[in-house]
Amino acid sequence: QVQVVESGGGLVQPGGSLRLSCTASGMIFSMYTMAWFRQAPGKQRELVAKSIPGGRAVYDDSVRGRFTICRDRDIRKNIVIQQMNSLKPKDTAVYYCIARIREYDFWGKGTQVTVSS
């Protein structure tokens, strides 16, 4: 059974950084697209970034240049990282990690990121 667990959220001041981790299990990690979505209060869930098998990364315009998604170099760990720099109050949201293969999505429970002074 595929499971996805996020960690690393918290409270940070504007301009600060956070590092989110997502650990996946029950899957062949290299075959899955790994993505981060977020949902702010009163807003729809939106794609932030995704890591496609083969190494390509895709970013939403709102985070390009500030966020970086990458897979742990040790592929046995099944970990995808999202490094978030230059954080802004509008980045405040619950961040979800998703493992995707074909039409199947496996969601984590989310981790709260709050950017506030």
N, C-alpha and C positions, 0 to 999 in steps of 0.2 A: 504494500500500500504506500502510495506516494505521500510524503509529509514535508511540509515547508514551515520553517520556524524563523521568525525575524528577531533581531536583537540590536541594541545600540541607540535607541531613541533617547530623548531627554529634552531638557531645557537649555537653550543656548542664547546668547545675546546676538543682536544683529551684527553681521560681519564675521561671526564665528563659524566653526566647523563641527561637523558630526560625521561619524562613520557608522553606517548601517551594515549589518551582516545578515545573510540569509543562508541557512543550512538546510539542504534537501536530503531526503533519504528515500529508499525504496524505488530507485529509478536509475537509469543509465544517464548520468548527469550530462554528458557531452551531447546527447541527442535532443535535449530540451532547450527551448528558448527560456531564458530567465529574465524576468521583468520586475520593475518596481512601479506600482501605481500609488496614488495618494488621493485622499478625500478630506477636504476641508469642511468645516461645519457649514451646512446649508448649500453645499456645492456637490456637483457630480464627481464621481471617481474619474481620475484622469491618468493617462500613461505618463510616467516621468522619464523612464529610460529602459532599454532592453538590450540584452546580450544574446546575439544569435549564434547558433552553432557554427563554428568556423572562425569566430572571433570578432565579427562586426558588431559595433555598438550603435544604437540609435537613441537620440535624445529629443525631448520636447524643446521647443524654442525657448521656453521660459527658464530652462536650467542649463542649456548648452553653454559650455565654458566655465560653469561653476560646479557641476556634478560630474562624477566619473563612475562608470559601472565597469567592473572587471571580475573575472573568475579567479579564484585562488590558483596560484601556479601549481600547487599540489592537487591534481585532479581527483585524488582519492578523498579529499576533504569535502567535496560537493558543496563548496561555499561560493557565493557571489557577494561582492562588496559594492556598496555605493558610498563613495566619498563625496561629501557635500560641503563645499566651501562658500564663503561669501554669502552666508545665509541671510535671508530677508524675512520680515514678518509674514509676508504672503506665502512663504514656504511652510508655514504652520499647517499641519495636517496629520492624519493617521497614514502611515506608509505601510503598504502591503507588498509582500513578495509573492510572485506568481511563477509557477513552473508550467510551461505550455508545450504540448506536443499534439500536432494535428488539431482536432477540435476540442481537446481536453485541456482544461485549466485546473490547476491545484493551487489554492490560495492559503497563505498563512493568516494568522489572526490579527496581524498588524502591530505596529509600534508607533507610539505617539512622538511626534517632533513638534516642539514649541519654540518659536523664535520670538523672544521678547526681551525688552530691557527692564 
